[in-house]
């Protein structure tokens, strides 16, 4: 259903001329007519590198899926809190301390500096090592304070990984597969959640079982750190580090060699065109200089930042981590076995992320976000309405917490009718499945690609910090909302799902657009017009060289330039010089 809706959406955007803007009909490469799967089959190394880097997301998922069921284990309360029941506030702080660490290291002052100074690859290695140390501290903790310190340290590592991995995946991916490879991060997250929940489920009655639940995090962190040693650095980072102007026209052999290795199997023309597109972007960044914070937080960059921050906030405030962190407690309110339902929920979360890998480039970012946001709104609000009208939760329960005594009308404490339980579970599963197919993976791809290279480290860092801040807010307020509003909690999150739909309807489509040219779409969306601007991509220059032959400029009659002007994207792009004139 989503695929059909997204295909129609993409067809509509193509008819508007925006899709045609960036496809040059006069310079055709063999890869231009290939599908995403054909390109990945032709260039398998890009897939392998992006897939291995997705272990950074897998670590994030392991910690996310691990903590919810562990908080409900009696062995955890015995070892950490002397056997006493953990209060909602304490549970929220244990859960949220991880997010605090993520917020701190994901800010550009730290994550952006590390990516710029050490590179994408070494930053991933550093983040994996820090995460592993935090996992060890958690596994040997004997108090709430020690547990929070361990989760804070793990958060430091995850903050780096969640910022750097999507950037690394995006920069090593061919532009035709950028969306598919970018979604592997979220696929890793959902797989990690599923594995963690399964491990928790198997150890829930074991002596000190909660400690064994944390072992996979340490093992995977060590494996990621060791494996990244043998993977290449991002060609864009290598080009930027060496500098185009300092090379004085010479080929950056390290960047070219890395690009050739990643694109092994592609034709030489394809690699050379991509190399030159990267060189153009880096050269433009060098021409205008490094972005200061005052520049980044003003004008066009600030507007882009607002878009990215809104996307990440909405991804969290739609309520997905309320299910991931507190699923067992939530489903107790429906008279169900929270552990069992959490396993099913995590399985749906993982399985439904797989279609997103296929659809994100075929249907586009905008279409997936819009239609999955609509479904999320329907199912989240439906869950809240069913709970409010069909489940009664007493103010006090003689045999446990309020949720243990939830019941249907005219039924004893703890007994919820079968039909009500089914409606609640199905609504929850459909919400999670809708999120996993769209807003879960696509937002990470979207935020990693919308910023020009000059602002990318800062932009991705701030938007990732916004995501973790949203995660922290959800971790803190969910237990309080469940205590005071009960099923009204889902109505609260449902309003943010509606906001997700409105946001998706506004943004432009970025699928298939070279990263170096995405800013044109947002300039048009923001209504920014340049009266005089010299613009040409490498493909236009190459078209000019091949068509003119004598070195004269052929831009004025370029059919794609004419299409761009008709679409309004290239309005004012009237001054062009040939490459020989040094522009």
N, C-alpha and C positions, 0 to 999 in steps of 0.2 A: 504494500500500500504506500509506504514512504517512498519507495523507488519510483513508483508511477507518478506520485505528486511531485517529486523532485525533478523528474525528467520533464514534466510539463513546465515547471518553474524555469528550468534551464533553457528550454526552448523559447520561453517568453523573453528571457534576458538576451538570448541571441538575436531575437528579432529586433530588439531595441538598439542593436549596433554595438553594444559594449563588448561583446565577445569578439566581434570582428576587428575591433580596434587594434588588437595586439598580435594578429596572425597575418604575417606578410605573405601574400599570395604569390609574389614574384620570386621569393627565395624559399624554396621548399627543400626541407631535409627529409630523409627517409623516415626519421623518427616522428615527424609531424603527423603522419598518417597511422601511427601505431597506437594500440591501446595501452593502458597502464600495465596490464599483465604481460604484454609482449615486450614492453620496454624493460620491465623487471627481469623477464626471462633472458633478454639480451644482455642486461647489465646486472648480474646477480650480486656483484660485490657491494653495490649500494644498498641492496636489501639486507645483506648479511651484516654490514656495519651498523645500519640503523636498527636492526633487530637486536643486536647485542647491546647497543647503547640503551635500548628500551628496558634493560635490567634496572636502570635507575628508577624508572616508573614502577617496576616490579617491587623494588625495595619500599617505595612509598606505599604501595598496595599492601605489602606484608604488614607494615606497622598499622595501617588503617584498619585492616580486617582483624588484626590480632587483639586490639585493645577492648573492643566491645564485648565479646564473649568472655574474655579474661576477667573483666570487672564483675561478672556474674558468678565466677567460680568461688566456691567456698574455700578452696586451698589458697587462693589469692588473698582473700580477706583474712584468713588465719595468719599467713606469713607476713603480710604487709601492715595489717591493722589490728593485730592481736585477736582476730576472730570476731571483732565487732563489725556491724553492718556499716558500709560506706554510705555517707550522706550524698544526696544529689550534687551538692556543691563540691565535695571532695572528688567525686567521679568526674565532674566537669573540669576540675583543675588538673587532675591526672591526665585526662584526655587532651586538654587544651595546652598543656606545657609543651607538647610536641609542636603545636602550631606556632607557639611563641618563638621557638628556635628557628622554625622555617621562615617566619617573618623577618627575623634579624638578618639571616645570611642571604636571603633572596633580594634584599634591597640592593640597588645598583652600586652603592658605595663599596659593598663587599663582593657580591656576585659579579657585577660588571667589571670591577677592577681585576678580579681573578681571571675572568674570561679574556680580558684585554692583555693582561700581563703574562699569564701562564698558558693561555690558549684554551680552546674548548676541551680538548682531550685530557690535559693535566688537571683541569678543574673538576672533571668527572671523577678522575682517580682520587683527588683530594676529598671530594664529597663522599665517595664510597668508604674511604678509610674512616672518616669522622663518624659516619652512620654506624659502621661496624663497632666502633668503640662505645657508642651510646647503647647499642644493643647488648653488649657485654655487661655494661653497668646495670641495665634493666634486669637482666637475667639473674644477677647475684644480689639484687636489692632485698632489704629486709625492713624497709619503712616506706611510708608515703613520700617522704622527702627524697630518699635515695631514688625511688622510682621516677619522681618528677625530674630529678637531675639527669637520669639516664635518658628520659624521653626528650628533654631539652637538647642534650647533645645529639641524639639521633635527628632531632629537628634541624640542628645546624647543618648536618650533612644533607638532609633531604631538601632544604632550602636551596643549596647549591645545585643539587642534581635536578630539581624541578625547573630551575632557571636555565641551566646549561644544556641538558639533554635535548629539549625541543629545538633549541637553536642549532645544536650540532646535527641533529637529524635533518632539519630543514636545509642546512647548508651543504650537506653531503648528497642530498637527493637531487635527481634530475627534476626540472621544474614540472614535467608532466606527471611525476609520481610524488610530488612534494606533499600533497595532502595524505596520500595513502601511507607513506613512510612516517609522516608526522603523527598519524593516529596510532602508530605502534607504541608510543609512550603511554597513551591511555589504555591501550590493550594490555600493556605490561602492568599498569595499575590494577585493572580489573582482575587479571590473572593472579596477581599477588594477593588481592583481597580474598579470592576464592581459595587459594592454597592456605592462607592463614586461617580462614574459618574452618576448613577441613581439618587442619592440624589441631585447632582449638577443640573441635568437636570430638576428635579421637582422644584427647587428653583431659576432657572436662571432669572425669571422675578419678583420674590418676593422682597419686601422691606427688605433690609438687609439680603437677602437670603443667601449670601455667609457666613454669620456668623452661620446660622443654619446648613450649610453643614458640619461644623466642630464638631458638637455635637456628632455624632456616635463615633469619635475617642476617646473622653474622656470616654464615657460609656464603650466601649470595653476595654480600658486600665484598668479601675477600675475592671472590671470583670475578666480580666486575672490575675491581681495582687492578687485578693481575691481567685480565683480558684486554683492558684498554691500553695497556703498554704496547701491545702489538698492532693496534689499529692506527690509521692515519689521522693527521690533523685536518681540520676543515680547510679546503683550498682558499676560501674567502679570507680566513684568518691569516693564512700564509701570505697571500697577496697583500693584505693590509699591513702586516708586520714588516714585509720587505719594502713596501711603498712602490707605487708606479712611477712617480716622478724621479725618485732616486735611481730607479732602474734605467732611466733615460732611453726608453724604447726597447730595451733588451727583454727577452723572455724570462720570466721568473721560473727557473727550471724546477725548483722544488714544488711550487704550486702546480705547474703543468704536469709534472710527473705524478703528483698525487691525484690530479683530475683524470689523467689517463688510466691510473690504476683503478680508480672508482668506476670509471666508464668503460672498463674492459669489455669489449664486445661491440661497442658503438663505432660508427664510422668516424674517420678522422675529422671530417667537416663539422660534425656534431660537437666534438670535443673542442675544436678551435673556436667555434661560435660561442659556446658557453664560456670558455676562457676569456674571450674578448669582452663578453657582457659583464663578467665579474671585474675585469680590468677597468672598464668604463665606469662602473659604480665606484670602485675604490679611487680612481683618478678624480672623479667628481667630489668625493669626500675630502680628498687632499686639497682640492682647489678651494673649497669653502672652509676647510679647517675642522678641528675637533669641536664637537658640540659641548659648550659649557652648560652648567645647570640652569643658568638664567635663560639661555637660548632654548634649552630643552623644555623648560616650563613656560614657554610663551609661544604665541602664534600657531602655526600649522602643527608643530610637534606636540604642543599641549592638547590640541584637539584630537590628534591621533591617540595620545595617552589616555584621554578621557574615554575614548571608544574602547581601548583595550582594558582599562580598569573596570568599566561597566560590564564588559563581557565576563571577566573573571569573577566579579562580585555576584553577578546573576547566576553564574554556574554553581556557586556555593549556596547562595541564599534561596535557591529553588528547593533545597531541603534534602539533597541526595546524601550528604554525610550524616544527617539525622538518622537515616536508615542504617548507614554503614557503622556508625559509632554506637547507636542505641537500639538497633533492630531487635535484639532479644527482649529488651524491656518494653518496646513499643508493641510487639505482638503478644506479649502477656496480657495487654489490655483487651485483646480479642479472645482470651482464653486459650491461647495456643502455646505449643512448645517453642519458645523463642529460638533455641539453638538450631532446631531442625529447619525452621522457616528461614533462618539466616543463611544456612547452607544453600537452600533453594534460591534465595534472593541473590546471593553472590554468584551462583551459577548463571542465572539469567543476566546479571550484570556483565559477566565475561562473554557469554555467548553472543549477546546482542551488540557487543562492541565490534565483533568481526564484520558484520555488514557495513559498518561505518568505514572500515578500511577500503572496501570496494566502492562505496557510494560517494565518498567525500570528494573525489575528483570527477566522477561521472555526473553526479547530481549537483555538486557545488556546495560551498559552505552555507550560503544564504538559504538554499532550499532545505537542507537538512536541519539547520537551526530553527527555521520557521515551523516546519511540520512536526518535528519532534517536540518543540516547545508547546505547540498546541495540544498534542497528546498528553504531555506532562501536566498541563493545566487541568485537563479534563479528569485525569485519573487521580491527581492529588486532591482536588476539590471533592471528587466523588467519595474518596476514602474518608475525608473528614465528615461529609454529610452523613454517610452510612454510620460512622462511629457515633456521632452526636445523637442521631435519631434512634439507634438500635442498641446501644451499649450503655449500661448504667454503671458508674464507678462510685462506690460509697466513699464518704469522707473518712471513714475509719474501717480498718479490717482487723478482726481479732486474730487471724492466723498469718499475718504477713503485711506486705505493703498494699496500698490501695489497688494497684494493678492486679495483684493476686486475687482480689475479690470482685473483679469486673464481671458483670453478668447481664443477661438479657432480661427484659421485663418479665415478671412472674416466674423467674427461675432463681435457684439458689446461688449463693456467692460462688464465683469461679466458674459458672456455667453460662457460656455464650452459645446461642443457637447456631446450628450448623450453617444455615444459609447466610447469617451475618458474618461468620468467620470466613466463609468462602468469598464473599463480596470484598471484605477487607484485604484478604491475602491477594486475590486476583488484582484488585486495584493497585496495591503496593507493587506487585510484580510487573504490571504493565507500566507503571510510572518509571520504575528502575530500568526496564527494557527500553522505554522511549528515551530516557536520559542517555543510556549507554550507546544508543544508535546515533545520537546527535550531539547534544550539549556536552557530553563527557569528553569525547576526543576532539571534536571540531574546534572548540574554543582554544585549545593549546596550539593547534595548527594556525588558526586565525591570528592569534597574538604574536606568534613567532614570525609571521610573514608580512605584517602590515607596516612595520617600521623600516625606513631606509637604513642602510648599513651604518650611517653616521650616528643614528639614534638607537640602533638595535639593542646593544647591551643594556643601556639605561632603560629603554622601553620595556623589554622583556623582564628585566629585573623588577621594575615598579609594578607591572601587571601581575607578575607572580607573587609579589608581596601582597597585592590586593587579594589574590586568591587565598593565601594563607591567613590573611586577616579575616576574610569571610569564613574560613574554616574554623578559626578560633571563636568567632562570634557564634557560629552554629553550635560548636561544642559546649559553649557556656550557657546559651539560652535554651537549648532543647530540653534539658532536664527540668529547668524551671518552668518552661511552657507546659511540659507534660504534667508537672505537679499541679499547676494552676488552671490551665486551659484544657487539659486532656486532649480530646480529639479536635478541639479548636486549633491545636498546633498545626494540623495539616491544612486547614483553611488559611492560616497565616502564611505558610510556605506556598500555598497555591496562588496567592496574589503575586508573588515574585515570579511564578511560572508564567503568569499572564504578561508580566513585564518582559520576560524572555521573548515572547512572541512579538511584541511591539519592537523590541530591539532588532530582532532578526529581519523584520520587514523594512527597517531603515537602512541597514548596512548594504554596501555594494557587493557584488559577486567578485571574488578574488581567485576562484579556481582557474588554473591554466594560465594565469597572467604571470609573466616573469617578475621576480621579486623586485627587480630594478625599476619596474614600471607601475607597481601597485599604487604608489603615491598619487599618480595621475587620477585614478578613480576617486580617491578621497578628496583631492583638490576640487574635482567636479562636484562631489557630494557636498563639500563645504562652501561651494560657490566661489572658490578662489580663482581669479582670472589673471593671467600674466599678459601684459600688453606687449612686452618684448621678451622673448625667451628663445635661446638657441637650444634645440632639442633634436637629437637623433640617436637611435640605438645602433648597436653594432650591425644588426641585420640590415638596417637602412643604409649604413655606410657601405656594407659589402654589396648590397643591391646596386648602390650608386656606382661603385668601382666596376662591377661586372656589366652594368647596363650602359654606362657612359663610355667606358673604355679609354677615353683620352684624359681622364683625371678631372674633367669638369663636373660640376655638381648636377645631379639629376633629381634632387629632392623636390624641386618645385612641382614636377608632374607625377610624383610618386603616388600610386593609387591608394596605398594605405594611409599616407598623409591626408589625402582627400577624404577618405572615410573617417579619419580621426577628426578632421575639421567639421564634417557634417554632423558627427556625433556630439560635437561641442567640447570634446576632450582636448583637442589641440588648438582651440581658439587662440589666435594671436601668435601661433607658431609660424611666423612668416619669414624670419631671418635665418638663413641656412648658409653654411660655408662648407666647402669640400674638405675632406681630411687633409689634403695637401696644404690647405691654408692654415692648418695648425689648431683648429678649434676642437 
